[in-house]
Amino acid sequence: MDNKEAIVRDELETNKTNKTNQKIKKTETTKINKTAEAEFKAGQRLFEHWFLSDYLQAERSIKDVD
């Protein structure tokens, strides 16, 4: 009987450890995704700023020629 109890205890501990590891992985994945999303948005804003600045400068140049 003691052997069966030990096996059950080990299985419960293993399940608990696996669930904890899954939660940790999910949390890490969420952090990575949020970081990647923030970096993408920052890059997108930088590109938009660069594009608009370049566009406005070109527009001014055209007005100067006219």
matplotlib code that plots the C-alpha trace (Angstrom):
import matplotlib.pyplot as plt

x = [0.0, 2.8, 4.3, 1.0, 0.6, 4.1, 3.4, 0.2, 2.0, 4.7, 2.1, 0.3, 3.6, 4.5, 1.1, 1.5, 5.0, 3.8, 0.9, 3.3, 5.7, 2.9, 1.8, 5.4, 5.8, 2.4, 3.5, 6.9, 5.2, 2.8, 5.6, 7.5, 4.4, 3.7, 7.3, 7.3, 4.1, 5.4, 8.6, 6.6, 4.4, 7.4, 9.0, 5.7, 5.5, 9.1, 8.5, 5.3, 7.2, 10.0, 7.6, 5.5, 8.6, 10.0, 6.6, 6.2, 9.7, 9.0, 5.8, 7.7, 10.3, 7.6, 6.0, 9.4, 9.8, 6.4]
y = [0.0, 2.4, 1.9, 2.8, 5.9, 7.0, 6.5, 8.6, 11.3, 11.4, 11.6, 14.4, 16.3, 15.8, 17.1, 20.1, 20.8, 20.4, 22.9, 25.4, 25.0, 25.6, 28.7, 30.0, 29.3, 31.0, 34.1, 34.2, 33.9, 36.7, 38.9, 38.2, 38.9, 42.2, 43.3, 42.4, 44.2, 47.3, 47.2, 46.8, 49.8, 51.9, 51.0, 51.8, 55.2, 55.9, 54.9, 57.0, 60.0, 59.5, 59.1, 62.1, 64.3, 63.2, 63.8, 67.2, 68.2, 67.1, 69.1, 72.2, 71.6, 71.5, 74.7, 76.4, 75.4, 76.8]
z = [0.0, 0.8, -2.7, -4.4, -2.2, -3.1, -6.8, -6.5, -4.6, -7.2, -10.0, -8.2, -7.7, -11.3, -12.5, -10.2, -11.5, -15.1, -14.6, -13.0, -15.9, -18.4, -16.5, -16.6, -20.3, -21.0, -19.0, -20.8, -24.2, -23.3, -22.2, -25.4, -27.5, -25.8, -26.2, -29.9, -30.4, -28.6, -30.7, -33.9, -33.0, -32.2, -35.5, -37.3, -35.6, -36.6, -40.2, -40.3, -38.9, -41.4, -44.3, -43.4, -42.9, -46.3, -47.9, -46.4, -47.4, -51.0, -51.0, -49.8, -52.6, -55.2, -53.9, -53.9, -57.6, -58.5]

ax = plt.figure().add_subplot(projection="3d")
ax.plot(x, y, z, "-o")
ax.set_aspect("equal")
plt.show()
